[in-house]
């Protein structure tokens, strides 16, 4: 008997987490009963350079596996078959005789894009916005986004069909959003809102979510991130969909409260005030319970 913790969007570089911070994070999760950790993507923008050390550091505290998010893909050509120890992409991890963790990177198919009147814009419009405004334009892929996503959906369906025949319980960990219910769309009253509504198409895949729903007799839970909103769990089509990313530090409730307590504006620029940044990081390291509140999901197995 054990307990699996799944986290996502740790963004070690952007959040300025040190290796000692990672040990503290791993220890906090372990102290909450976890015996195994899986990271559902967005570990660092520099995975090729520092990813192995990050995973080794966490693994020194708690057995750790991971799949990629889009930020991890920025500086590697080995997206689907990375050789870093612990990388799992469509490689099932048996947790016990009845339960399997199935991690995969995921991708997007533009199906969640919305226009001004909620119609789905043409793929060319979404791709154009992506190439203008989205960090993923720097990721090297050999096929179009919808084709990549469709192939992943087909691969996923084959695996889930096999698990259904084996009468297994499946927990899925992926990075991108599989359910539109988790996506917030701004009202299209200006150009920026129209752009962000179209960019909903690069947040996840409707087809992948539909495949999972088709196997709700086998899949009990899905954990994902990518959108930095700790929305907790929604039960849809008899599947529990969990979204609890760590996200960027300026998004944390801990940070917002810290700025308020110190009479700083919510858009305070820490990099311009190194003394304040140092004070913030010291306080962060004394309050992991607040920083990580509702930022990981635990499963008994």
N, C-alpha and C positions, 0 to 999 in steps of 0.2 A: 504494500500500500504506500502510495506517495502522493505528492501534490505538485502539479505543473503550474508554473507562473508564465504568463505571456505578456510581454511589454512591446511597445513599438515607439518609433520616433524619438530615440534617445538623443540624437544629434550631438554627439560628444564634442565636436569641434565648435559648433555654434554656441553651445551652452557652456563652453569652457570647462568641461569636466576633466579632471586629472585622472591618472590611473588610480590614485588613492580614492578619489570620488567614486570610481567604478567599483572598487572594493567595498566602499560603504553602501553603495546602492545594492550590490549583490548581497551583502550581509543583511541589509534591511529586509529585502525580499525573502531571504532564507529564514530570518527571524520570524517572518509572518507565516512560516510553515512550509514554504516551497522546498522541494527536493530536486527540482529541475527547472531550468529557465530556457525560454525560447524568445528570441527577439524577432518581431515581425517587420523588420526593415527600417531604413533610415537611421543607420548607425553613425555614419560620418560622410562628409563630402570627399574624403580622401581615403577611401577604403583600401586602395592598392598600397598606400604607404603605411597606414596605421591600423587597418582592420584586424589583422592577425593578432597584434599586440592587445587590442581591445578585447577580443574574444578570449585570448589566453588569460588575461587579467580576470575577467568574470569567471572563467572556467576554474580558476584557482580557488574560487569561493563556492561555486555551485555549478554542476554540469550544465553547459550552455550550448545551445544550437541557435541557428538563425537562418532567415531568408533575406533577400535583398528588397530594399525600397528604391525609389528613383534616385535618391541622393547617393546611395551606395554604387549606383551604376555609372556615375559621372566620369570616373577615371579608370574604368576597366572594360576590356573587350570580352571578358569571360563572365557574361551575365547569367546564362542559364546553367552553366556547368563549372562554376567556380571551384577551385581546388583548396580553398582555405578550410582547414579542419572545422567541422561543425556546420558547414553550409548544407542546407537541405532545401532542395527545390524539386517538388514532386517526388521526394524520397520519403516514404512513410517511416515514422518512428514508432514502433510498438511500445506502448506504455505498460500494458499487461496483456493477458490472454484475450481480453475482450475489447480493449480500447486502443486506438491508433491516433497519433498526431500526424496530420498531413499538412506540411507547410509547402507553400509555393509563392513565388514572387508576385504573380499577378501582373495585370497591365490594364489598358483602357481601350474602349471601342467607340467612344464619342456618343454613346447612347444616352448619357446623362446630360448632354448639352441642351440648353433651352434658348430660344430666341425671345424677342420682346413680348410676344403673345403666347409663350409656352410651347410653340412648335419647335421641332428639332431642326436646327440649322443643318445645311449640307456639310458633309465631311470636309470639304475643301475650306469652308469658312472656319471650322474648328481648328483644322491643321494650320491655317494661316495665323490665327490668334496664338496658337501654341508656339509657332516659330518666331513670333514677335515678342511674346511676353513671358514664356514659361521656361524654367530652368532645364526642362527635359530636352530642349532643342540641342543641347550639348551631348546627349546620349547617342551613341552610335548603334543603330539598329538596321538590319538588312531588309526588313519588310515594313509595310505600313502598319500603323497602330491597330486598326481594326482586324487585320489579318493575324497579327501576333496574338491578339486577345482571343480571336476565334479558335486558333490552334490550341491555346491554353484551355479554353472551355471544353474542347473535344478531348484533350488529354485528361482533364479533370473528370469528365463523365466516364471515361473508361476505367479510371481508378476507383471511382465511387461505385460503379457497377460491380466491380470485383469485390469490394468490401461489403456491399449489400449481400452478395451471394455467400460471403463468409460470416454474415450476421455480426459484423463488427460495429462498434460505436466509433464514429469518426469526429475528432476535433480538428477544425481547419484553422491554420494561421496563414494569413496573407497580408500584403501591404495595402493594396488599393481597395477602394470602396466597392462593395458588391451590392449595396442596397441604396436606392435613390432617397429613401426616407431620411438618411443621415446628412444629405447635402442641403445647404442653405443657399437660396438664390436671392440676390438683391433685386429690388424693384427696378425695372428698366426706365429710370427717369433721366439718365445721362449716359454718355458714351462708356464710362468706366463700368457702370452696372451691366450694360449690354455685353461688354467684353467678359466680365466675370461669369455671367450666365452661360455664355458659350464655352468658357473654360471648365464648366462643370463636366464637359465631355472628356477631360483628361484626368478626372478624379477616380474613375473606376469603370467597371464593366457590368452592364445590365445582363448580358448573356451569361457571364460567370455566376452572377447571383441567381439567375433563373435555373441554371444547372444544379446549383446547390439545393435550391428549393425542391427540385424534382427528386432529390434523394433525402428528403426530410425524415424518412424512416431509418436512415443510417447516420446522417450528420445531425448531431445534437447542438453543436456550438461552432460559431465562426468568430475569430478575433482578427481585427484589422486596424489600420491606422490611417496615415496619409493626411487626413483632415485633422487638424489639431484641436479637436473639441472632445472633451471627456463626456460623451453622451451616455456612458454606461451601457445598458443592455436593452434591446427591443426584441420582443418575441414576434416573429413574422413567419407565417407559413410553417408553424410548429418547429422553427429553428431559433435558437438564441443567438443574436448578432451583437457582438461586444465591440465597443469603440472606446478605448481608454488610453490614448497616446500620451507620452510624456510631453512632447512638443517643445517649442522654443520657450526660453525662460521668461521672455517678456509677456507671454500668454498665461503664465501660471497665476492662479489665485494667490499663491504665496508672494509673488513679485508685486502684484497689484496692491496687496495689503501692506507690504514692506514700503512701497513708495508712498502710500497714504500715511502710514505711521511716521515717516520721516519728512512729510510735507513736500514731497517731490511730485512733479507732474507725471501722469501716466505714460507720457512719451519721453520720459527722461532718458538721455543718451549716456549710458554707463561708460562707454569707451572714451568719452570726453572728460570724465571725472574719475580717474583711476583710484583715488582714495575712497570714493563712495562705492565703486565697483568692488574693491577689496573688502569693504565692510559688508556689502551684500553677500559676497561669496562666503565670508566667514559665517554669517547668519544662516545661509543656505545649508552649510555643512553641519549646523547644529539642529536642523529642523527637517530631516529627511521625511519624517512622518507627514509634514505639511506639503513639502515639495512633491512627494509621491502619492499624495492622497488621491484615491480612485484612478491611479495611473497604471495599474496592472490587474490582470484577471487570473484567478486561481481555480484550478480544477482538481478534484480528487481523482485518483486512478488506482 
